[in-house]
Amino acid sequence: MSPPIRSERKYLEILRILAESHEPLGAKRLSEKMAERGFVLSDRAVQYYLQYLDEMGFTEKVGNRGRLLTEAGTAESESALVGERIGFIISRLERLSFRSTFDPMTGTGSVAYNLSIVREDDLAAVTAAFDEVAAAGYGFLNTYRIVDSDPRVPDGHAGIMTACSVTLDGVLQKMGIPTRLEYAGRIAVDGNGSAGFLDLIGYRGTSVDPLHLFISAGLTSINRVVTTRAGVALANVRAVPAAARGLVEEAAGLMTECGFVFPAGGGIGEFNLPKHPYRLSVVAFSGMNMVGNAVEKGYTFRTEIGAGTTPFERIADATGSR
């Protein structure tokens, strides 16, 4: 067998899929996931790549369930994909915003969501932390949904779906407004309603999700925000044409009526962001503020940002539902 070139795009994509998976994957499922990403490969072709990965010691079979990455495979994926991952986060979020169909005029359609996988033993405490953020008004949508009948949720755990702010990008795009998700940032808020950014990370120049990075590095004080109304939370910044201001204000107003939350002034304006004569910054609180509050309280769990889309009615007014 002549080995595939290790920089080949298909090889890298298979590594990426295995690195992202938390369960073994067989050739059939890998073929389906490759097709979702624009690569048409037969089960037999996938087996060819898997045989090479096995021989290199990057994968191991788990009975008849499929393959997982070994430690060597994880190291290889991190090394091989570091360049590939630059731009991957934003590409994934942009794809998700395009797939969301929420219409704020009718309050119907699908919204993008994040999925947290929480141990059942921690569920009550974690949802209490989510409730604090919801009550204080610092989530993107101040409701969430508990799910346990999802194949991504292992035994002894529950999933919590929270709305992802790229839903806003989808709404603006479907109104004909060119929208570019630019930054994730730490936003300092105080009791009088003013807010300003402390740090920004550009989505197009990073190989890791900036929101995860801020939370894991302990750079938020979301619990202070919800208890004293003064602290450091998370928000996303997108840019739209300045001429679209009226339409953006209309969209933000309609979304607010549906339960979505924006910083002071509907999130529209300069804050302390770089000025541009033809572009307007639009800021929305991140759904990850709920996650950050629970992490600050010492709970450890995994959250996938932009895990998919779900009907709005399934998550709206569903706090505590299963």
Helices and strands as residue ranges (DSSP letters): H 9-20, H 27-36, H 43-56, E 59-61, E 67-69, H 71-85, H 88-99, E 110-119, G 120-122, H 123-136, E 144-147, E 157-163, H 166-174, E 180-189, E 195-202, G 203-205, H 210-216, H 222-228, E 231-241, G 242-244, H 245-257, G 264-267, E 279-285, H 288-296, E 302-311, H 312-315
